């Protein structure tokens, strides 16, 4: 018979587990437990075992005694509501309800963790085949690198154009600052290639003025210059405070 007890006991991890089973089986409101009915069903369950392991069953017997104590307290007549009798007038089931709620919460969390562990056990991650990154990609470029990039643009632009006449410049650094900001604001990404700031310019002096405007915008923190990695294209980005008036 002891073997039969062990088989039944495996269904429940302890007395609280058995109580939750009875509550859910009979659709009992855990906040308003009919203690007499629950106690009767709990004791009926224990009577099914004639021989059992004392170490494990002692927990079930203690809970049985607790249920009987709660039942007896409920049957006692109510006393006057005085400060001395406040504790006696409290719902005798309150402590049991709190223990059951806490146990149910831990049980639900344990179930979720078990499911996650099972799911994770079927997932295998492929090791990365990418080489380790030795350095971070450059963000804000050094002014010397920016000057070198401008010289390359200058040589490329002027080699494709023939200057036919020389006239007094009618543009200023302020004008070119507005011109660059206008190009950026027209883009959804609020960014342009570094070379795009000079493609519409016709003379060397105008391009130099645009470059000075670019430096001034960087100084005023209106734009930022970025490069994803060495020797990659340089981009001009509009900062978040682009709506400030120059």
Backbone bond lengths (Angstrom), bond angles and torsions (degrees), N, CA, C in turn:
res aa  C-N    CA-C-N  psi(-1)  N-CA   C-N-CA  omega(-1)  CA-C   N-CA-C  phi
1 X - - - 1.456 - - 1.520 112.00 -
2 X 1.354 115.18 -27.49 1.466 117.81 179.18 1.516 110.71 -62.72
3 X 1.362 116.24 -32.94 1.455 119.13 178.40 1.527 110.57 -66.11
4 X 1.341 116.82 -38.02 1.466 120.29 177.72 1.520 110.98 -62.30
5 X 1.329 117.32 -39.49 1.471 121.41 178.70 1.516 111.15 -61.81
6 X 1.324 116.49 -41.89 1.465 120.19 -178.43 1.517 110.61 -65.34
7 X 1.309 116.94 -36.83 1.463 120.07 179.34 1.518 110.38 -65.07
8 X 1.339 117.45 -44.21 1.465 120.78 178.85 1.524 111.18 -67.02
9 X 1.305 117.01 -39.03 1.455 120.80 -174.08 1.515 112.44 -67.56
10 X 1.327 117.03 -25.43 1.458 120.32 -179.09 1.528 111.82 -64.23
11 X 1.338 115.25 -19.50 1.454 118.89 179.88 1.526 111.41 -71.72
12 X 1.320 116.47 -27.68 1.459 121.00 -175.92 1.521 110.20 -124.06
13 X 1.317 116.00 137.59 1.461 121.24 -178.13 1.521 112.12 -86.24
14 X 1.321 118.13 -9.42 1.447 121.55 -179.10 1.513 110.10 173.37
15 X 1.307 117.51 -179.83 1.481 120.58 -178.87 1.521 113.42 -61.94
16 X 1.329 118.15 -36.42 1.465 120.10 178.95 1.524 110.61 -66.18
17 X 1.325 116.17 -35.15 1.453 120.61 177.80 1.525 110.39 -65.59
18 X 1.330 116.39 -40.04 1.458 121.00 176.98 1.527 111.24 -65.57
19 X 1.320 116.84 -42.92 1.469 120.29 178.93 1.528 111.21 -62.02
20 X 1.335 117.28 -43.39 1.463 120.17 177.95 1.527 110.40 -61.94
21 X 1.312 116.24 -38.43 1.464 119.74 178.46 1.532 110.17 -61.54
22 X 1.325 117.48 -45.93 1.462 121.15 179.90 1.522 111.56 -65.26
23 X 1.349 116.84 -38.23 1.465 121.30 179.74 1.527 110.39 -65.38
24 X 1.330 116.81 -45.31 1.467 120.56 -179.16 1.529 111.26 -71.13
25 X 1.338 116.43 -37.55 1.464 120.60 -179.79 1.525 111.23 -63.46
26 X 1.324 116.96 -39.55 1.467 121.60 -177.55 1.524 112.67 -97.67
27 X 1.344 116.61 7.03 1.465 122.09 178.40 1.525 111.94 52.88
28 X 1.330 114.96 48.37 1.461 121.91 -179.39 1.526 109.57 -87.33
29 X 1.321 116.18 139.23 1.463 121.42 174.53 1.529 108.41 -71.24
30 X 1.312 116.49 114.83 1.463 120.15 -175.05 1.527 112.17 -64.23
31 X 1.333 116.97 -23.32 1.474 120.72 179.32 1.539 112.25 -84.49
32 X 1.333 116.70 -9.40 1.464 120.52 -179.86 1.531 108.13 -142.34
33 X 1.310 115.46 68.63 1.464 121.71 -173.48 1.530 110.11 -75.32
34 X 1.351 118.17 126.57 1.476 120.90 170.76 1.526 108.15 -75.78
35 X 1.308 115.85 90.86 1.461 121.73 -167.98 1.524 112.38 -60.68
36 X 1.320 117.90 -32.54 1.472 120.44 -179.14 1.522 110.50 -65.76
37 X 1.331 116.34 -45.95 1.470 120.56 -179.74 1.524 110.59 -65.58
38 X 1.340 115.52 -44.74 1.459 119.56 -178.12 1.529 111.22 -64.35
39 X 1.322 116.66 -40.30 1.466 120.60 179.03 1.522 110.77 -63.69
40 X 1.319 116.28 -42.29 1.467 120.62 -179.30 1.534 110.58 -62.63
41 X 1.317 116.38 -44.95 1.461 119.77 -179.66 1.528 110.97 -67.44
42 X 1.316 116.09 -36.82 1.471 120.17 179.44 1.529 110.11 -64.53
43 X 1.325 117.26 -45.20 1.467 121.32 -179.71 1.520 111.01 -67.89
44 X 1.327 116.82 -35.26 1.464 120.42 177.01 1.518 110.44 -61.72
45 X 1.323 115.31 -40.80 1.460 119.61 178.98 1.521 110.26 -63.18
46 X 1.341 118.20 -42.64 1.464 120.82 -178.66 1.534 112.12 -67.30
47 X 1.345 116.28 -29.61 1.466 119.70 -178.59 1.528 111.81 -69.21
48 X 1.324 116.65 -15.36 1.454 119.54 179.75 1.529 111.23 -69.79
49 X 1.301 116.57 -17.36 1.465 120.85 -177.55 1.532 110.26 -104.28
50 X 1.297 116.39 117.60 1.464 121.39 178.63 1.530 111.62 -92.77
51 X 1.286 115.50 -26.37 1.460 119.62 179.49 1.513 107.50 -138.14
52 X 1.338 116.52 130.76 1.462 118.24 -176.60 1.528 110.62 -153.10
53 X 1.286 114.71 166.97 1.463 122.68 178.91 1.518 109.06 -74.65
54 X 1.363 117.73 120.79 1.467 121.65 -174.63 1.525 112.04 -62.26
55 X 1.313 118.03 -39.76 1.479 121.50 -176.12 1.517 111.43 -62.07
56 X 1.321 116.64 -41.96 1.460 120.08 -179.47 1.524 111.01 -80.10
57 X 1.311 116.95 -44.64 1.465 120.74 -174.97 1.515 112.55 -67.95
58 X 1.312 118.42 -21.95 1.458 120.01 -179.04 1.523 111.28 -59.30
59 X 1.307 117.87 -34.17 1.467 121.14 178.47 1.526 110.24 -65.38
60 X 1.340 116.15 -39.49 1.464 120.10 179.56 1.528 110.93 -69.05
61 X 1.325 116.23 -35.86 1.461 119.91 179.23 1.523 111.44 -70.00
62 X 1.316 116.05 -37.73 1.475 119.51 176.94 1.521 110.32 -62.62
63 X 1.335 116.36 -41.49 1.460 119.76 178.34 1.524 110.59 -65.60
64 X 1.348 116.76 -36.98 1.464 119.70 177.73 1.522 110.54 -61.95
65 X 1.338 116.40 -42.12 1.464 120.62 178.03 1.524 110.60 -64.73
66 X 1.331 116.53 -37.85 1.474 120.72 178.54 1.521 110.59 -63.86
67 X 1.326 116.91 -43.96 1.465 120.74 179.24 1.529 111.44 -62.18
68 X 1.331 115.91 -41.72 1.466 119.32 178.93 1.527 111.46 -65.72
69 X 1.328 116.30 -36.54 1.475 120.16 177.72 1.525 110.58 -65.17
70 X 1.345 116.31 -44.20 1.472 120.00 178.43 1.522 110.14 -62.19
71 X 1.325 115.70 -41.87 1.470 120.16 179.70 1.526 111.25 -61.56
72 X 1.330 116.15 -42.25 1.463 119.68 -179.94 1.524 111.47 -67.40
73 X 1.338 117.31 -36.42 1.470 120.25 179.27 1.525 111.40 -66.89
74 X 1.344 115.28 -35.49 1.461 118.43 178.41 1.528 111.11 -67.56
75 X 1.338 115.52 -34.24 1.465 119.66 -178.72 1.519 113.40 -75.14
76 X 1.350 117.07 -16.58 1.466 120.29 178.75 1.520 110.20 -66.01
77 X 1.316 118.73 145.04 1.479 120.63 177.54 1.519 110.47 -67.33
78 X 1.341 116.03 146.96 1.454 121.02 179.51 1.515 110.93 -69.44
79 X 1.340 115.69 142.36 1.455 121.16 178.29 1.521 109.61 -103.68
80 X 1.331 115.56 168.69 1.463 120.18 -179.86 1.517 109.63 -61.71
81 X 1.323 115.02 147.87 1.460 120.97 -175.76 1.528 109.50 -82.65
82 X 1.309 116.92 84.36 1.463 122.51 177.90 1.512 108.62 -113.40
83 X 1.350 116.01 165.98 1.458 120.57 -179.97 1.517 110.70 -60.20
84 X 1.371 116.45 -37.66 1.456 119.96 -177.77 1.525 111.45 -68.66
85 X 1.345 117.37 -28.42 1.454 120.60 -174.45 1.528 113.27 -103.58
86 X 1.339 116.34 10.96 1.466 118.88 -179.12 1.520 112.02 -58.51
87 X 1.355 115.76 -43.88 1.452 119.17 -178.32 1.520 111.23 -65.76
88 X 1.342 117.64 -36.04 1.459 121.32 179.71 1.520 111.19 -68.57
89 X 1.323 117.29 -31.38 1.452 121.65 -177.73 1.525 113.24 -82.98
90 X 1.318 118.30 -7.50 1.456 121.22 177.27 1.528 109.77 -67.64
91 X 1.323 115.64 154.75 1.460 120.60 179.83 1.527 109.14 -64.13
92 X 1.328 119.22 118.45 1.466 121.53 -178.16 1.528 113.06 -63.00
93 X 1.346 116.63 -18.64 1.463 120.39 -177.85 1.522 113.10 -84.55
94 X 1.364 116.85 -9.72 1.458 120.15 -170.65 1.526 112.81 -58.10
95 X 1.333 116.64 -48.38 1.467 119.92 -178.10 1.524 111.34 -62.25
96 X 1.325 116.99 -40.38 1.466 120.90 178.90 1.525 110.76 -64.45
97 X 1.338 116.70 -42.39 1.467 120.98 178.94 1.527 110.55 -60.74
98 X 1.333 116.47 -44.18 1.465 120.10 -179.90 1.527 111.15 -62.45
99 X 1.345 116.63 -40.45 1.471 120.32 178.67 1.523 110.74 -65.64
100 X 1.316 116.55 -40.47 1.468 120.26 179.21 1.525 111.70 -65.87
101 X 1.339 116.90 -42.74 1.463 120.62 178.75 1.532 111.16 -62.70
102 X 1.325 115.97 -42.91 1.458 120.29 179.34 1.533 110.74 -64.43
103 X 1.329 116.07 -43.74 1.461 120.41 179.97 1.533 110.39 -63.96
104 X 1.344 116.26 -42.13 1.465 119.64 179.93 1.528 111.07 -63.10
105 X 1.342 116.81 -37.95 1.460 120.47 178.71 1.535 110.90 -64.12
106 X 1.336 116.23 -46.44 1.457 119.59 178.62 1.529 111.32 -63.33
107 X 1.329 116.20 -37.26 1.454 120.22 179.78 1.526 111.18 -65.65
108 X 1.327 117.80 -40.88 1.464 121.85 178.54 1.524 110.45 -65.82
109 X 1.332 116.24 -42.42 1.467 119.57 178.75 1.527 110.27 -63.76
110 X 1.338 116.28 -41.28 1.456 120.79 178.81 1.524 111.20 -61.95
111 X 1.334 116.57 -39.03 1.460 120.71 178.95 1.525 111.06 -64.28
112 X 1.348 116.40 -42.42 1.467 120.62 178.62 1.526 110.88 -63.52
113 X 1.324 115.95 -43.13 1.467 120.00 179.59 1.527 111.30 -64.23
114 X 1.334 116.37 -37.83 1.470 119.69 177.28 1.522 110.93 -63.12
115 X 1.336 116.97 -42.66 1.456 120.80 178.70 1.526 111.11 -63.71
116 X 1.331 116.05 -40.91 1.457 119.72 178.99 1.530 111.12 -65.06
117 X 1.344 115.51 -39.94 1.466 119.58 179.15 1.521 110.74 -65.31
118 X 1.353 117.04 -39.88 1.459 120.47 178.28 1.517 111.31 -64.57
119 X 1.346 115.75 -44.75 1.467 119.85 178.59 1.517 111.22 -62.99
120 X 1.326 116.22 -43.54 1.458 120.93 -178.67 1.529 110.74 -64.30
121 X 1.346 116.11 -30.18 1.460 119.38 -179.21 1.516 113.29 -67.25
122 X 1.353 116.84 -17.51 1.464 121.08 179.33 1.524 112.29 -99.12
123 X 1.312 116.91 5.20 1.464 120.90 -178.64 1.520 109.55 -106.26
124 X 1.296 115.17 129.41 1.466 120.74 178.20 1.525 108.22 -122.97
125 X 1.308 115.99 127.16 1.457 121.37 -176.89 1.530 109.98 -95.84
126 X 1.293 115.08 136.94 1.457 120.50 177.13 1.523 109.35 -83.77
127 X 1.295 115.00 132.31 1.466 119.38 179.35 1.520 110.11 -65.50
128 X 1.321 117.00 145.36 1.459 122.08 -179.17 1.524 110.33 -65.62
129 X 1.347 115.36 135.43 1.466 120.34 177.42 1.525 110.84 -102.40
130 X 1.329 116.57 0.74 1.456 120.04 179.87 1.527 109.97 -79.86
131 X 1.308 116.87 142.67 1.473 118.90 177.92 1.519 110.33 -68.46
132 X 1.301 118.18 151.36 1.470 120.52 179.88 1.520 111.39 -64.30
133 X 1.330 115.79 143.92 1.465 120.96 178.52 1.518 109.16 -75.46
134 X 1.304 115.68 124.52 1.457 120.41 -177.96 1.521 112.45 -87.86
135 X 1.338 116.42 -23.28 1.459 119.60 -178.30 1.518 108.64 -154.04
136 X 1.290 115.95 156.65 1.464 121.57 177.76 1.519 109.73 -78.55
137 X 1.340 117.94 144.09 1.462 119.19 177.50 1.518 110.80 -65.60
138 X 1.314 117.46 144.35 1.469 120.44 -177.98 1.517 111.37 -66.69
139 X 1.314 117.20 144.18 1.454 123.11 177.12 1.539 109.36 -110.03
140 X 1.327 116.88 -90.37 1.459 120.49 176.53 1.528 108.87 -72.38
141 X 1.330 116.61 122.04 1.464 120.12 -175.48 1.519 111.64 -82.30
142 X 1.327 114.85 150.64 1.449 121.10 174.32 1.524 108.76 -67.36
143 X 1.317 116.69 145.07 1.463 121.07 -176.62 1.523 111.99 -60.80
144 X 1.337 117.92 -31.52 1.456 121.17 179.01 1.523 111.00 -66.53
145 X 1.335 116.11 -40.96 1.461 119.85 177.12 1.526 110.80 -65.57
146 X 1.334 115.70 -37.12 1.459 120.15 178.52 1.526 110.68 -65.58
147 X 1.324 116.36 -39.99 1.469 121.50 178.33 1.525 110.71 -65.51
148 X 1.317 117.65 -39.21 1.464 121.66 177.30 1.523 110.66 -64.29
149 X 1.327 116.29 -42.00 1.460 120.26 178.34 1.518 110.86 -63.72
150 X 1.338 117.15 -38.46 1.461 120.66 178.41 1.526 111.58 -65.80
151 X 1.322 116.93 -39.78 1.463 120.09 178.14 1.524 111.04 -62.23
152 X 1.314 116.48 -39.27 1.468 119.56 177.45 1.525 111.06 -64.26
153 X 1.334 116.00 -41.69 1.465 119.75 177.15 1.518 110.92 -64.59
154 X 1.322 116.20 -41.50 1.460 121.55 -178.77 1.520 111.28 -61.19
155 X 1.319 115.64 -45.62 1.465 119.62 -179.60 1.524 111.38 -66.39
156 X 1.322 116.38 -39.72 1.457 120.00 -179.10 1.511 112.59 -69.37
157 X 1.318 117.57 -40.23 1.461 121.33 -178.19 1.524 111.59 -69.71
158 X 1.324 116.21 -46.63 1.467 119.89 -174.92 1.518 111.70 -72.21
159 X 1.335 117.39 -26.15 1.464 119.34 179.84 1.524 111.43 -70.53
160 X 1.328 117.90 -17.85 1.461 121.96 -179.41 1.523 112.82 -98.69
161 X 1.329 117.48 -2.30 1.460 120.43 -176.97 1.524 111.14 -124.39
162 X 1.309 114.57 147.07 1.468 120.97 176.75 1.527 108.29 -110.93
163 X 1.326 116.14 117.79 1.461 120.59 179.56 1.530 107.94 -84.40
164 X 1.334 116.71 118.45 1.452 121.17 -175.12 1.522 113.07 -95.06
165 X 1.321 118.19 -27.07 1.453 118.65 -179.66 1.518 110.42 -147.07
166 X 1.312 114.01 156.68 1.458 120.64 179.84 1.524 107.77 -112.04
167 X 1.300 116.18 126.18 1.463 120.06 179.47 1.511 108.46 -136.66
168 X 1.313 116.15 165.09 1.446 121.72 -179.90 1.529 109.50 -67.03
169 X 1.304 115.24 133.06 1.461 120.03 -179.71 1.525 110.60 -63.51
170 X 1.323 116.08 136.35 1.454 121.79 178.86 1.526 111.41 -115.46
171 X 1.303 116.21 27.86 1.456 121.01 -179.54 1.519 109.32 -131.72
172 X 1.296 116.10 160.19 1.458 121.77 -178.57 1.528 109.89 -135.18
173 X 1.316 115.59 171.74 1.464 120.46 177.01 1.522 110.37 -60.47
174 X 1.340 115.62 -39.29 1.461 120.52 178.61 1.526 111.03 -60.75
175 X 1.354 115.78 -41.88 1.462 119.45 179.06 1.526 111.38 -62.66
176 X 1.327 115.60 -43.21 1.465 119.68 -177.77 1.532 111.47 -70.28
177 X 1.308 116.95 -30.92 1.461 119.66 174.97 1.521 110.41 -62.46
178 X 1.332 115.52 -44.85 1.461 119.96 177.33 1.520 111.22 -65.10
179 X 1.326 116.38 -36.53 1.465 121.59 179.44 1.537 110.99 -63.09
180 X 1.336 116.94 -46.27 1.469 121.41 -179.67 1.528 110.74 -66.11
181 X 1.333 116.56 -42.41 1.465 119.89 178.27 1.527 111.06 -63.35
182 X 1.325 116.13 -36.10 1.454 120.64 178.86 1.532 110.89 -65.26
183 X 1.338 116.60 -41.74 1.462 120.33 177.08 1.523 111.18 -60.35
184 X 1.329 116.46 -42.46 1.459 120.90 -178.65 1.521 112.26 -67.65
185 X 1.320 116.33 -40.26 1.462 120.19 -176.93 1.527 112.31 -70.28
186 X 1.323 116.87 -21.69 1.463 120.03 178.70 1.523 111.99 -77.68
187 X 1.323 117.02 -17.35 1.450 121.34 -178.45 1.531 110.64 -90.20
188 X 1.322 115.81 137.82 1.469 119.99 177.73 1.520 110.48 -63.21
189 X 1.316 115.62 -38.07 1.471 120.37 -179.11 1.519 112.76 -78.94
190 X 1.345 116.55 -5.72 1.464 121.53 -176.96 1.529 111.45 55.24
191 X 1.329 115.75 37.93 1.457 119.98 178.94 1.518 109.47 -149.32
192 X 1.345 116.39 152.53 1.457 122.90 176.49 1.515 108.73 -141.54
193 X 1.312 115.77 161.19 1.458 119.76 172.85 1.521 109.56 -67.49
194 X 1.315 116.08 149.75 1.470 120.75 178.11 1.519 110.75 -56.20
195 X 1.339 115.96 -39.86 1.473 120.31 -177.69 1.525 112.22 -68.66
196 X 1.364 117.16 -25.32 1.468 119.24 -179.05 1.517 113.07 -65.90
197 X 1.316 117.42 -19.41 1.463 120.61 -179.86 1.523 111.66 -74.13
198 X 1.348 116.91 -10.06 1.468 119.87 -175.05 1.525 113.46 -125.67
199 X 1.348 118.12 -2.36 1.471 120.02 -174.09 1.530 113.09 -68.39
200 X 1.319 118.59 -26.95 1.464 121.15 -176.88 1.532 112.91 -95.37
201 X 1.324 117.44 9.21 1.462 121.48 -176.97 1.523 110.54 -97.90
202 X 1.333 116.34 144.73 1.474 121.10 -170.32 1.515 114.69 -105.02
203 X 1.311 118.80 -22.16 1.466 119.40 -174.63 1.525 110.72 -128.80
204 X 1.317 114.24 161.30 1.456 119.86 179.75 1.523 110.98 -63.96
205 X 1.344 116.36 -41.52 1.461 119.66 -178.80 1.531 110.90 -64.78
206 X 1.334 116.33 -35.80 1.462 119.66 179.06 1.530 110.29 -68.49
207 X 1.316 116.34 -38.14 1.458 120.64 179.46 1.531 110.67 -68.37
208 X 1.338 116.17 -39.06 1.467 119.92 177.28 1.521 109.70 -64.34
209 X 1.335 116.66 -40.29 1.462 120.33 177.87 1.526 110.71 -63.21
210 X 1.343 116.93 -39.89 1.462 120.76 178.06 1.529 110.71 -64.32
211 X 1.343 116.30 -38.17 1.461 119.73 178.78 1.526 110.65 -66.03
212 X 1.344 116.61 -40.49 1.469 120.30 176.34 1.535 110.51 -63.74
213 X 1.336 116.39 -36.57 1.464 120.36 177.27 1.524 110.55 -65.10
214 X 1.333 114.56 -38.20 1.462 119.74 177.86 1.523 110.93 -62.12
215 X 1.330 116.51 -44.80 1.462 120.96 178.56 1.528 111.32 -63.53
216 X 1.326 116.04 -37.73 1.460 119.78 179.72 1.533 110.98 -66.85
217 X 1.325 116.67 -39.02 1.460 120.44 178.08 1.525 111.29 -65.56
218 X 1.332 116.25 -36.12 1.466 120.23 176.19 1.528 109.47 -65.39
219 X 1.333 115.63 -43.00 1.459 121.02 179.90 1.522 110.87 -61.67
220 X 1.330 116.37 -39.10 1.468 121.55 -179.53 1.529 112.18 -81.47
221 X 1.342 116.29 -0.49 1.473 122.26 -179.85 1.525 111.96 59.84
222 X 1.331 114.68 36.70 1.459 120.11 175.43 1.523 111.07 -90.84
223 X 1.319 116.72 -25.45 1.461 121.56 179.43 1.525 108.76 -135.96
224 X 1.318 115.33 166.96 1.462 121.31 174.73 1.515 108.48 -137.60
225 X 1.311 116.66 147.00 1.455 122.81 -178.77 1.520 108.46 -109.53
226 X 1.337 116.72 129.38 1.457 120.22 -177.60 1.526 110.78 -134.47
227 X 1.320 114.18 153.92 1.464 122.54 176.15 1.519 107.52 -142.74
228 X 1.315 118.15 124.95 1.462 121.93 -174.54 1.521 112.74 -63.73
229 X 1.311 116.88 -38.76 1.462 122.08 177.18 1.515 108.42 -158.97
230 X 1.309 116.10 167.86 1.465 120.97 -175.66 1.519 111.10 -57.64
231 X 1.345 114.88 135.09 1.473 124.08 177.83 1.530 113.30 70.85
232 X 1.319 117.55 7.73 1.467 119.76 175.25 1.527 108.85 -87.13
233 X 1.348 117.98 166.20 1.470 120.23 -179.53 1.531 112.00 -57.45
234 X 1.329 115.79 145.10 1.463 121.69 178.73 1.528 108.27 -95.47
235 X 1.318 116.24 136.39 1.456 121.30 -178.54 1.530 110.51 -119.39
236 X 1.330 114.37 147.27 1.462 121.98 174.49 1.521 107.49 -106.99
237 X 1.335 117.16 126.47 1.464 122.15 -179.00 1.525 110.48 -116.26
238 X 1.314 115.21 141.73 1.463 121.28 174.96 1.518 108.47 -82.53
239 X 1.324 117.72 130.60 1.464 120.70 178.99 1.527 110.61 -74.63
240 X 1.344 115.88 169.17 1.459 120.97 -177.60 1.513 113.63 -65.27
241 X 1.322 116.62 -24.05 1.475 120.23 -179.00 1.504 111.26 -96.72
242 X 1.369 116.76 36.28 1.454 120.37 -176.28 1.517 113.73 -67.83
243 X 1.331 118.12 -13.29 1.463 120.23 -177.01 1.526 112.61 -84.62
244 X 1.332 117.44 -1.37 1.449 119.32 176.63 1.513 110.70 -64.43
245 X 1.291 116.54 143.64 1.464 120.98 -179.23 1.520 109.02 -83.28
246 X 1.343 116.08 135.96 1.472 119.69 179.30 1.526 110.07 -68.46
